[in-house]
Amino acid sequence: MQAPAKTAIPELDLDFVRARFPAFSVPDLAGQSFFENAGGSYACAPVIDRLTRFYRERKVQPYGPYAAAQAGGAETDEARARLASMLGVAADEVSFGPSTTANTYVLAQAFLRGLEPGAAIVVTNQDHEANSGPWRRLGDEGIEVREWRIDPTTGHLDPADLAPLLEDGRVRLVCFPHCSNVVAEINPVAEIVALAHAAGAFACVDGVSYAPHGLPDVGALGADIYLFSAYKTYGPHQGIMVIRRELGEKLPNQGHHFNADTLYKRFTPAGPDHAQVAACAGIADYFDALHDHHFAPEADARIRAARVHDLMRAHEERLLQPLLDAVAHRNAVRLIGPAEAARRAPTVALALNRPAEPVSVALSRHGIMCWAGDFYAVRPLQAMGVDLDQGVLRLSFVHYTGAEDVARLITALDEVL
Ligand SMILES: Cc1ncc(COP(=O)(O)O)c(C=O)c1O
């Protein structure tokens, strides 16, 4: 049987996109180009509208017998169900927590109680601390922690280096990033997950730096845990966590004992922020609006999400290559991660031979909003020999960025570097 033909990817309609982000109509932000998206993106209008509506009309305990509570409950269910169908998983395999860092902390507690004596886990030194520190602390409790290390020159995480760590069959969990928030190289998630599974381990993927560039098909990737942060993905300040059923039912419940039978409540000990969870349905509204504006109608949410993913990626790759070309061979600038746009997210960290923070200040005078520091990616930067006191300059964009923003950034870099 022939594979279905891939839908052609049209050019992204930037006016359509920007009309859906109120930030682009705020006078104080006009005339500036935003390059700190990896820290937190602008929120799209459907999210802001839903959040406001919840606070105005539905700010009561959801699911009660009266209309406002029913509407609020239905909206939180809608957020979970719609995001789940875009991610290719079941609705109860999606849960919300205060942040990705809080979510990994809870998951680490669950693994601590769920692992048998003699078990080991694998962590990387490419991860943001959120998908590293909470797991590494299990080492204090007698669990062996093995480090899968990056290449100190390129920051590359090689799957060939994972295989020996899995050889003795004692590893029960492999934690790694879809892409790091400083190296930005897109890791081959399905391949790594398959290696972990073949060795009898589960896989936990930090997708925080990837999801803003297009939601992944978590079902197809095979990850047992996939984490991302709504506030970097056009939404409110929530951590979104996919936990596949087989693992979620096996790990000890971390929520109230009487909620143990509800998968999406098992790893969220904090009471949910109902308004923000409900507002996450606005992310689905926005992605669907993007889809319907650019593609023929499609009933399957997973296919719609895949098309929007490709639409965003194509636009971002087109803008990213000139930026990489402009910085890759510059004197006294070290580009962290690959120089080919197709291999990475548009999160470009540069080590300079001087403190990076004053450079971000200088860029702000040219209308460039960006920042500098370690971005809680202390371990990868250290492993690559970057001076943490100097930090890196990070220039990160998403699909709502235009070619003129990148051109302005390149001109500004010429001035300040
Ligand atoms: C790659 C990556 N993982 C995890 C996190 C932590 O996310 P949160 O702020 O939701 O805890 C961040 C935040 O910057 C990140 O960039």
The ligand as a Gaussian input file, in Angstrom:
#p B3LYP/6-31G(d) Opt

LIG

0 1
 C       14.460000      22.883000      28.284000
 C       13.766000      23.310000      29.529000
 N       13.312000      22.368000      30.356000
 C       12.657000      22.684000      31.490000
 C       12.452000      23.984000      31.847000
 C       11.724000      24.283000      33.122000
 O       10.400000      24.604000      32.854000
 P        9.497000      25.253000      33.987000
 O        9.870000      26.696000      34.064000
 O        8.096000      25.029000      33.502000
 O        9.774000      24.542000      35.258000
 C       12.908000      25.009000      31.025000
 C       12.719000      26.425000      31.406000
 O       13.367000      27.311000      30.937000
 C       13.582000      24.659000      29.834000
 O       14.041000      25.605000      28.997000

